[in-house]
Amino acid sequence: MKPRSFASFVGPSVLLMLALLALPLAMTVLLSVRNCALEMELATVQQTGPFGAHSVTTQRAKVEASGKAVQACRWVGLDHYRTVLGLDNTKPPAAVLASTIAANAGNAGRASAADTRDALPEFVSALRFTMLYVVATTPFVLGGGLLLALAMNRVTQRLKALFIAASLLPFIITPVVGALSIKWLFRDNGLVPHLLSGVGVQVFWMAQAWSAQLLVILYGIWHVLPFAFIVFYAGLQGVPQDALEAATIDGATPWQKLRYVTLPHLMPLVVFVLMMHLMDAYRVFEPVMVLTQGAFTTSVQYLTYYVLLQEDNPYKASAASVLTILGIALLLIPLLRKTWREQRRGN
């Protein structure tokens, strides 16, 4: 392909990536190392009341001739990163958030959990549950998706379409709707507690740390498992049948054929599904937001949301976003290195 044709083919995609990915990322990094605040001034205003007029001195923002407020911006370096990581010896706002939620709910269990987290920096607390979510969901997504694909490969052709459509429903449903469905099923007056109470088991799923975290993890497995299943099932259709037949003639057991023929053929897809899931799992947000509103399950993505909207601090939220991106990159580096080495050996 000629360089001009290649540039014409690739150019639009590169421009879109620069506009939608590189430029916002650069702006986020820029915001994370600076801080802007309104310049204030003392002003005397006249107030008129039922007892006459009097002068009052108050503080207000400086404005330009055009009526726009004047902002003073300065470079702060890594100060916002230190605040997010809890290195400035200030009380973590995440702990304040959890305490506020517990107080508003009037639930002693949540309050005790919030008190336990007070000693942890906000980002460390969020990172701890995020890594728990990643580690807990990944084996079930990969193993469950592979088992479903292997089972589907043995189903008769007439039933495959029905089973595939039914299994894809959790992945098709939007994350917020799926999280709300889980919440309605497990709320105190929901279907699951009602069925459990019939056998003498009573669990308040939304009022305890372990149960709330378990619901978020179960949601993650339920929502992502169909994606892994459909990718592995598509990969199984390309497994060379002659290799399977040769293994059968040589007396290989089903487990040996799976281990030495099927799995090596699916390894590129396993790496692909693993990379996609790691990126999505590290950015878990919807189930945390819908199921517990940050109580017991503050993830790094929820922390960014809270700092941006509740604290109204876009500069600190930018620092949290950059740390989140760095965390995803660290998770993907081993897989990317493995893929790079395999590609070099293949060439």
C-alpha positions as a Markdown table, in Angstrom:
| # | Residue | x | y | z |
|---|---|---|---|---|
| 1 | Met | 0.0 | 0.0 | 0.0 |
| 2 | Lys | 1.3 | 3.4 | -1.0 |
| 3 | Pro | 2.1 | 5.9 | 1.9 |
| 4 | Arg | -0.6 | 8.3 | 0.6 |
| 5 | Ser | -3.2 | 5.6 | 0.5 |
| 6 | Phe | -2.2 | 4.3 | 4.0 |
| 7 | Ala | -2.4 | 7.9 | 5.4 |
| 8 | Ser | -5.9 | 8.4 | 3.8 |
| 9 | Phe | -7.1 | 5.1 | 5.3 |
| 10 | Val | -5.6 | 5.6 | 8.8 |
| 11 | Gly | -5.7 | 9.4 | 9.1 |
| 12 | Pro | -9.4 | 9.7 | 10.2 |
| 13 | Ser | -9.0 | 7.1 | 12.9 |
| 14 | Val | -5.9 | 8.8 | 14.2 |
| 15 | Leu | -7.5 | 12.2 | 14.3 |
| 16 | Leu | -10.5 | 10.8 | 16.1 |
| 17 | Met | -8.3 | 9.1 | 18.7 |
| 18 | Leu | -6.3 | 12.4 | 19.2 |
| 19 | Ala | -9.5 | 14.4 | 19.6 |
| 20 | Leu | -11.4 | 11.9 | 21.8 |
| 21 | Leu | -8.6 | 10.3 | 23.8 |
| 22 | Ala | -5.2 | 12.1 | 23.7 |
| 23 | Leu | -6.5 | 15.6 | 24.0 |
| 24 | Pro | -8.8 | 15.0 | 26.9 |
| 25 | Leu | -6.1 | 13.0 | 28.7 |
| 26 | Ala | -3.6 | 15.8 | 28.2 |
| 27 | Met | -6.2 | 18.3 | 29.6 |
| 28 | Thr | -6.8 | 16.0 | 32.6 |
| 29 | Val | -3.1 | 15.8 | 33.4 |
| 30 | Leu | -2.9 | 19.6 | 33.1 |
| 31 | Leu | -5.8 | 20.1 | 35.5 |
| 32 | Ser | -4.3 | 17.7 | 38.0 |
| 33 | Val | -1.2 | 19.9 | 38.5 |
| 34 | Arg | -2.8 | 23.3 | 38.8 |
| 35 | Asn | -5.5 | 25.0 | 40.9 |
| 36 | Cys | -7.8 | 27.9 | 40.1 |
| 37 | Ala | -9.8 | 30.0 | 42.6 |
| 38 | Leu | -11.9 | 33.1 | 42.3 |
| 39 | Glu | -10.2 | 36.3 | 43.3 |
| 40 | Met | -12.2 | 37.9 | 46.1 |
| 41 | Glu | -12.5 | 41.6 | 47.1 |
| 42 | Leu | -14.2 | 43.5 | 49.9 |
| 43 | Ala | -17.1 | 45.7 | 48.7 |
| 44 | Thr | -19.5 | 48.0 | 50.5 |
| 45 | Val | -23.1 | 47.7 | 49.5 |
| 46 | Gln | -26.2 | 49.6 | 50.6 |
| 47 | Gln | -29.0 | 47.6 | 52.1 |
| 48 | Thr | -32.5 | 49.1 | 52.6 |
| 49 | Gly | -34.8 | 47.7 | 55.1 |
| 50 | Pro | -38.0 | 48.7 | 57.1 |
| 51 | Phe | -35.8 | 50.7 | 59.5 |
| 52 | Gly | -33.8 | 52.6 | 56.9 |
| 53 | Ala | -30.7 | 52.1 | 54.7 |
| 54 | His | -27.3 | 51.1 | 56.0 |
| 55 | Ser | -24.0 | 50.1 | 54.6 |
| 56 | Val | -22.7 | 46.5 | 54.8 |
| 57 | Thr | -19.2 | 45.4 | 53.9 |
| 58 | Thr | -19.1 | 42.0 | 52.3 |
| 59 | Gln | -16.8 | 39.8 | 50.2 |
| 60 | Arg | -17.5 | 39.1 | 46.6 |
| 61 | Ala | -15.7 | 37.8 | 43.5 |
| 62 | Lys | -13.8 | 40.2 | 41.3 |
| 63 | Val | -15.3 | 40.7 | 37.9 |
| 64 | Glu | -13.9 | 42.0 | 34.7 |
| 65 | Ala | -15.5 | 44.8 | 32.6 |
| 66 | Ser | -17.3 | 42.1 | 30.6 |
| 67 | Gly | -18.9 | 40.8 | 33.8 |
| 68 | Lys | -16.8 | 37.6 | 33.9 |
| 69 | Ala | -15.4 | 36.5 | 37.3 |
| 70 | Val | -11.6 | 36.8 | 37.6 |
| 71 | Gln | -9.8 | 33.5 | 38.5 |
| 72 | Ala | -6.3 | 33.1 | 39.8 |
| 73 | Cys | -4.6 | 29.9 | 38.7 |
| 74 | Arg | -1.3 | 28.5 | 40.0 |
| 75 | Trp | 0.8 | 25.4 | 39.6 |
| 76 | Val | 0.6 | 23.1 | 42.5 |
| 77 | Gly | 2.6 | 20.2 | 41.2 |
| 78 | Leu | 1.8 | 16.9 | 42.9 |
| 79 | Asp | -0.3 | 18.5 | 45.7 |
| 80 | His | -3.6 | 17.0 | 44.5 |
| 81 | Tyr | -2.0 | 13.6 | 44.1 |
| 82 | Arg | -0.8 | 13.8 | 47.7 |
| 83 | Thr | -4.3 | 14.7 | 48.8 |
| 84 | Val | -5.9 | 11.9 | 46.9 |
| 85 | Leu | -3.3 | 9.4 | 48.3 |
| 86 | Gly | -3.8 | 10.7 | 51.8 |
| 87 | Leu | -0.2 | 12.0 | 52.2 |
| 88 | Asp | -1.2 | 15.4 | 53.4 |
| 89 | Asn | -2.4 | 14.2 | 56.8 |
| 90 | Thr | -5.9 | 15.5 | 56.3 |
| 91 | Lys | -9.1 | 13.5 | 56.9 |
| 92 | Pro | -10.1 | 11.6 | 53.8 |
| 93 | Pro | -13.3 | 12.9 | 52.3 |
| 94 | Ala | -14.2 | 9.3 | 51.3 |
| 95 | Ala | -14.5 | 8.5 | 55.0 |
| 96 | Val | -16.6 | 11.7 | 55.6 |
| 97 | Leu | -18.8 | 10.5 | 52.7 |
| 98 | Ala | -19.3 | 7.1 | 54.3 |
| 99 | Ser | -20.0 | 8.6 | 57.7 |
| 100 | Thr | -22.5 | 10.9 | 56.2 |
| 101 | Ile | -24.3 | 8.1 | 54.4 |
| 102 | Ala | -24.4 | 6.0 | 57.5 |
| 103 | Ala | -25.7 | 8.9 | 59.6 |
| 104 | Asn | -28.5 | 9.7 | 57.1 |
| 105 | Ala | -29.5 | 6.1 | 56.9 |
| 106 | Gly | -29.4 | 5.7 | 60.7 |
| 107 | Asn | -27.8 | 2.3 | 60.3 |
| 108 | Ala | -25.3 | 1.2 | 63.0 |
| 109 | Gly | -23.7 | -1.4 | 60.8 |
| 110 | Arg | -22.8 | 1.2 | 58.2 |
| 111 | Ala | -21.5 | 3.6 | 60.8 |
| 112 | Ser | -19.2 | 1.1 | 62.2 |
| 113 | Ala | -17.9 | 0.2 | 58.8 |
| 114 | Ala | -17.3 | 3.9 | 58.0 |
| 115 | Asp | -15.4 | 4.3 | 61.3 |
| 116 | Thr | -13.2 | 1.4 | 60.3 |
| 117 | Arg | -12.4 | 3.1 | 57.0 |
| 118 | Asp | -11.6 | 6.5 | 58.6 |
| 119 | Ala | -8.0 | 5.5 | 59.2 |
| 120 | Leu | -7.5 | 4.7 | 55.4 |
| 121 | Pro | -6.7 | 7.3 | 52.8 |
| 122 | Glu | -9.6 | 7.8 | 50.4 |
| 123 | Phe | -7.7 | 6.4 | 47.4 |
| 124 | Val | -6.4 | 3.4 | 49.3 |
| 125 | Ser | -9.8 | 2.5 | 50.5 |
| 126 | Ala | -11.2 | 2.8 | 47.0 |
| 127 | Leu | -8.3 | 0.8 | 45.5 |
| 128 | Arg | -8.7 | -2.0 | 48.0 |
| 129 | Phe | -12.2 | -2.8 | 47.0 |
| 130 | Thr | -11.5 | -2.2 | 43.3 |
| 131 | Met | -8.7 | -4.8 | 43.4 |
| 132 | Leu | -10.9 | -7.1 | 45.3 |
| 133 | Tyr | -13.6 | -6.8 | 42.6 |
| 134 | Val | -11.0 | -7.4 | 39.8 |
| 135 | Val | -9.5 | -10.4 | 41.5 |
| 136 | Ala | -12.8 | -11.9 | 42.5 |
| 137 | Thr | -14.6 | -11.5 | 39.2 |
| 138 | Thr | -11.8 | -12.4 | 36.7 |
| 139 | Pro | -11.5 | -16.2 | 37.4 |
| 140 | Phe | -15.3 | -16.6 | 37.2 |
| 141 | Val | -15.6 | -14.6 | 34.0 |
| 142 | Leu | -12.9 | -16.5 | 32.2 |
| 143 | Gly | -13.7 | -20.0 | 33.6 |
| 144 | Gly | -17.4 | -19.6 | 33.5 |
| 145 | Gly | -17.3 | -18.2 | 29.9 |
| 146 | Leu | -15.2 | -21.1 | 28.7 |
| 147 | Leu | -17.4 | -23.7 | 30.4 |
| 148 | Leu | -20.6 | -22.2 | 28.9 |
| 149 | Ala | -18.9 | -22.1 | 25.5 |
| 150 | Leu | -17.9 | -25.7 | 25.7 |
| 151 | Ala | -21.4 | -26.7 | 26.9 |
| 152 | Met | -23.0 | -24.7 | 24.1 |
| 153 | Asn | -20.8 | -26.4 | 21.6 |
| 154 | Arg | -22.5 | -29.7 | 22.5 |
| 155 | Val | -26.1 | -28.4 | 22.3 |
| 156 | Thr | -28.2 | -29.4 | 19.3 |
| 157 | Gln | -28.4 | -26.8 | 16.5 |
| 158 | Arg | -32.1 | -26.2 | 17.1 |
| 159 | Leu | -31.6 | -25.0 | 20.7 |
| 160 | Lys | -28.4 | -23.1 | 20.2 |
| 161 | Ala | -30.0 | -19.9 | 18.9 |
| 162 | Leu | -32.4 | -19.8 | 21.9 |
| 163 | Phe | -29.7 | -20.5 | 24.5 |
| 164 | Ile | -27.3 | -17.9 | 23.0 |
| 165 | Ala | -30.0 | -15.2 | 22.9 |
| 166 | Ala | -31.0 | -16.0 | 26.6 |
| 167 | Ser | -27.4 | -16.0 | 27.8 |
| 168 | Leu | -26.6 | -12.6 | 26.1 |
| 169 | Leu | -29.4 | -10.8 | 27.9 |
| 170 | Pro | -27.3 | -9.7 | 30.9 |
| 171 | Phe | -24.7 | -8.2 | 28.6 |
| 172 | Ile | -27.3 | -6.4 | 26.5 |
| 173 | Ile | -29.0 | -4.8 | 29.4 |
| 174 | Thr | -27.5 | -1.4 | 30.3 |
| 175 | Pro | -25.4 | -1.5 | 33.5 |
| 176 | Val | -27.7 | 0.9 | 35.5 |
| 177 | Val | -30.8 | -1.2 | 34.6 |
| 178 | Gly | -28.9 | -4.4 | 35.5 |
| 179 | Ala | -27.7 | -3.0 | 38.8 |
| 180 | Leu | -31.2 | -1.8 | 39.6 |
| 181 | Ser | -32.6 | -5.3 | 38.9 |
| 182 | Ile | -30.1 | -6.8 | 41.4 |
| 183 | Lys | -31.0 | -4.2 | 43.9 |
| 184 | Trp | -34.7 | -4.8 | 43.7 |
| 185 | Leu | -34.2 | -8.6 | 44.0 |
| 186 | Phe | -32.0 | -8.3 | 47.2 |
| 187 | Arg | -33.6 | -5.3 | 48.9 |
| 188 | Asp | -35.1 | -5.9 | 52.3 |
| 189 | Asn | -38.6 | -6.6 | 50.9 |
| 190 | Gly | -37.3 | -8.1 | 47.7 |
| 191 | Leu | -37.8 | -11.6 | 46.3 |
| 192 | Val | -34.5 | -13.1 | 47.5 |
| 193 | Pro | -34.9 | -12.1 | 51.2 |
| 194 | His | -38.5 | -13.3 | 51.0 |
| 195 | Leu | -37.4 | -16.7 | 49.8 |
| 196 | Leu | -34.6 | -17.0 | 52.3 |
| 197 | Ser | -36.9 | -16.0 | 55.1 |
| 198 | Gly | -39.0 | -19.0 | 54.2 |
| 199 | Val | -36.2 | -21.3 | 55.2 |
| 200 | Gly | -35.2 | -19.4 | 58.3 |
| 201 | Val | -32.4 | -17.3 | 56.8 |
| 202 | Gln | -32.5 | -13.5 | 57.2 |
| 203 | Val | -29.9 | -11.4 | 55.6 |
| 204 | Phe | -30.0 | -7.6 | 55.2 |
| 205 | Trp | -28.0 | -7.4 | 52.0 |
| 206 | Met | -27.8 | -3.6 | 51.7 |
| 207 | Ala | -26.9 | -3.0 | 55.4 |
| 208 | Gln | -23.7 | -5.0 | 55.8 |
| 209 | Ala | -20.3 | -4.6 | 54.3 |
| 210 | Trp | -19.7 | -8.2 | 53.2 |
| 211 | Ser | -23.1 | -8.6 | 51.7 |
| 212 | Ala | -23.1 | -5.3 | 49.8 |
| 213 | Gln | -19.6 | -6.1 | 48.4 |
| 214 | Leu | -20.8 | -9.6 | 47.5 |
| 215 | Leu | -23.7 | -8.2 | 45.5 |
| 216 | Val | -21.4 | -5.9 | 43.5 |
| 217 | Ile | -19.1 | -8.8 | 42.7 |
| 218 | Leu | -22.0 | -11.0 | 41.7 |
| 219 | Tyr | -23.3 | -8.3 | 39.5 |
| 220 | Gly | -19.9 | -8.0 | 37.8 |
| 221 | Ile | -19.8 | -11.7 | 37.1 |
| 222 | Trp | -23.4 | -11.9 | 35.9 |
| 223 | His | -23.0 | -8.9 | 33.6 |
| 224 | Val | -19.7 | -9.7 | 31.9 |
| 225 | Leu | -19.9 | -13.5 | 31.7 |
| 226 | Pro | -22.0 | -13.5 | 28.5 |
| 227 | Phe | -19.3 | -11.5 | 26.7 |
| 228 | Ala | -16.6 | -14.0 | 27.6 |
| 229 | Phe | -18.9 | -16.8 | 26.6 |
| 230 | Ile | -19.8 | -15.5 | 23.1 |
| 231 | Val | -16.1 | -14.8 | 22.4 |
| 232 | Phe | -15.0 | -18.2 | 23.4 |
| 233 | Tyr | -17.9 | -19.9 | 21.6 |
| 234 | Ala | -16.9 | -18.1 | 18.4 |
| 235 | Gly | -13.3 | -19.2 | 18.9 |
| 236 | Leu | -14.4 | -22.8 | 19.3 |
| 237 | Gln | -15.8 | -22.8 | 15.8 |
| 238 | Gly | -12.3 | -22.3 | 14.5 |
| 239 | Val | -10.6 | -25.1 | 16.3 |
| 240 | Pro | -9.1 | -27.4 | 13.7 |
| 241 | Gln | -11.1 | -30.6 | 13.5 |
| 242 | Asp | -8.3 | -32.6 | 12.0 |
| 243 | Ala | -6.2 | -31.9 | 15.1 |
| 244 | Leu | -9.0 | -33.1 | 17.3 |
| 245 | Glu | -9.5 | -36.2 | 15.2 |
| 246 | Ala | -5.8 | -37.0 | 15.3 |
| 247 | Ala | -5.8 | -36.6 | 19.1 |
| 248 | Thr | -8.8 | -39.0 | 19.3 |
| 249 | Ile | -7.0 | -41.6 | 17.1 |
| 250 | Asp | -3.9 | -41.3 | 19.3 |
| 251 | Gly | -6.1 | -42.2 | 22.3 |
| 252 | Ala | -6.3 | -38.7 | 24.0 |
| 253 | Thr | -8.9 | -38.2 | 26.6 |
| 254 | Pro | -11.4 | -35.3 | 26.4 |
| 255 | Trp | -9.3 | -33.4 | 29.1 |
| 256 | Gln | -6.1 | -33.9 | 27.1 |
| 257 | Lys | -7.8 | -32.7 | 23.9 |
| 258 | Leu | -9.0 | -29.6 | 25.7 |
| 259 | Arg | -5.6 | -28.9 | 27.3 |
| 260 | Tyr | -3.3 | -29.6 | 24.3 |
| 261 | Val | -5.6 | -28.7 | 21.3 |
| 262 | Thr | -8.5 | -26.4 | 22.2 |
| 263 | Leu | -6.9 | -24.2 | 24.9 |
| 264 | Pro | -3.8 | -23.3 | 22.8 |
| 265 | His | -6.0 | -22.3 | 20.0 |
| 266 | Leu | -8.1 | -20.1 | 22.3 |
| 267 | Met | -5.2 | -18.5 | 24.1 |
| 268 | Pro | -5.3 | -15.2 | 22.0 |
| 269 | Leu | -9.0 | -14.9 | 22.8 |
| 270 | Val | -8.3 | -15.6 | 26.5 |
| 271 | Val | -5.8 | -12.7 | 26.5 |
| 272 | Phe | -8.2 | -10.5 | 24.7 |
| 273 | Val | -11.1 | -11.2 | 27.1 |
| 274 | Leu | -8.8 | -10.8 | 30.1 |
| 275 | Met | -7.6 | -7.4 | 28.9 |
| 276 | Met | -11.1 | -6.1 | 28.2 |
| 277 | His | -12.3 | -7.4 | 31.6 |
| 278 | Leu | -9.4 | -5.9 | 33.5 |
| 279 | Met | -10.0 | -2.5 | 32.0 |
| 280 | Asp | -13.7 | -2.6 | 32.7 |
| 281 | Ala | -13.4 | -4.1 | 36.2 |
| 282 | Tyr | -10.9 | -1.5 | 37.3 |
| 283 | Arg | -13.4 | 1.2 | 36.2 |
| 284 | Val | -16.4 | -0.3 | 38.1 |
| 285 | Phe | -18.9 | 2.4 | 38.8 |
| 286 | Glu | -22.5 | 1.6 | 38.1 |
| 287 | Pro | -23.1 | -1.2 | 40.6 |
| 288 | Val | -21.3 | 0.8 | 43.3 |
| 289 | Met | -23.4 | 3.9 | 42.6 |
| 290 | Val | -26.7 | 2.0 | 42.3 |
| 291 | Leu | -26.4 | -0.7 | 45.0 |
| 292 | Thr | -24.7 | 1.1 | 47.9 |
| 293 | Gln | -24.0 | 4.8 | 46.8 |
| 294 | Gly | -20.4 | 4.4 | 48.0 |
| 295 | Ala | -21.1 | 2.7 | 51.4 |
| 296 | Phe | -18.7 | -0.2 | 51.9 |
| 297 | Thr | -17.8 | -0.2 | 48.1 |
| 298 | Thr | -16.0 | 3.0 | 47.2 |
| 299 | Ser | -14.2 | 2.2 | 43.9 |
| 300 | Val | -11.6 | 4.4 | 42.3 |
| 301 | Gln | -14.1 | 5.5 | 39.6 |
| 302 | Tyr | -16.7 | 6.3 | 42.2 |
| 303 | Leu | -14.1 | 8.3 | 44.1 |
| 304 | Thr | -13.5 | 10.5 | 41.0 |
| 305 | Tyr | -17.3 | 11.0 | 40.7 |
| 306 | Tyr | -17.6 | 12.0 | 44.3 |
| 307 | Val | -14.7 | 14.4 | 44.3 |
| 308 | Leu | -15.9 | 16.0 | 41.1 |
| 309 | Leu | -19.6 | 16.5 | 42.0 |
| 310 | Gln | -19.9 | 16.4 | 45.8 |
| 311 | Glu | -16.6 | 18.2 | 46.6 |
| 312 | Asp | -16.9 | 20.3 | 43.5 |
| 313 | Asn | -13.1 | 20.0 | 42.9 |
| 314 | Pro | -12.3 | 19.2 | 39.3 |
| 315 | Tyr | -8.5 | 19.5 | 39.9 |
| 316 | Lys | -8.4 | 16.9 | 42.6 |
| 317 | Ala | -10.8 | 14.7 | 40.5 |
| 318 | Ser | -8.4 | 15.0 | 37.6 |
| 319 | Ala | -5.6 | 13.7 | 39.8 |
| 320 | Ala | -7.8 | 10.7 | 40.8 |
| 321 | Ser | -8.6 | 10.1 | 37.1 |
| 322 | Val | -4.9 | 10.1 | 36.2 |
| 323 | Leu | -4.2 | 7.6 | 39.0 |
| 324 | Thr | -7.0 | 5.4 | 37.7 |
| 325 | Ile | -5.5 | 5.4 | 34.2 |
| 326 | Leu | -2.1 | 4.6 | 35.7 |
| 327 | Gly | -3.6 | 1.7 | 37.5 |
| 328 | Ile | -5.2 | 0.3 | 34.4 |
| 329 | Ala | -1.9 | 0.6 | 32.6 |
| 330 | Leu | -0.1 | -1.3 | 35.3 |
| 331 | Leu | -2.6 | -4.1 | 35.1 |
| 332 | Leu | -2.3 | -4.3 | 31.3 |
| 333 | Ile | 1.5 | -4.1 | 31.0 |
| 334 | Pro | 2.2 | -7.9 | 31.6 |
| 335 | Leu | -0.5 | -8.9 | 29.1 |
| 336 | Leu | 0.8 | -6.4 | 26.5 |
| 337 | Arg | 4.4 | -7.6 | 26.9 |
| 338 | Lys | 3.2 | -11.2 | 26.5 |
| 339 | Thr | 1.3 | -10.3 | 23.3 |
| 340 | Trp | 4.2 | -8.3 | 22.0 |
| 341 | Arg | 6.6 | -11.2 | 22.5 |
| 342 | Glu | 4.3 | -13.7 | 20.9 |
| 343 | Gln | 3.9 | -11.4 | 17.8 |
| 344 | Arg | 7.6 | -11.1 | 17.5 |
| 345 | Arg | 8.1 | -14.8 | 17.7 |
| 346 | Gly | 5.4 | -15.2 | 15.1 |
| 347 | Asn | 7.1 | -12.9 | 12.7 |
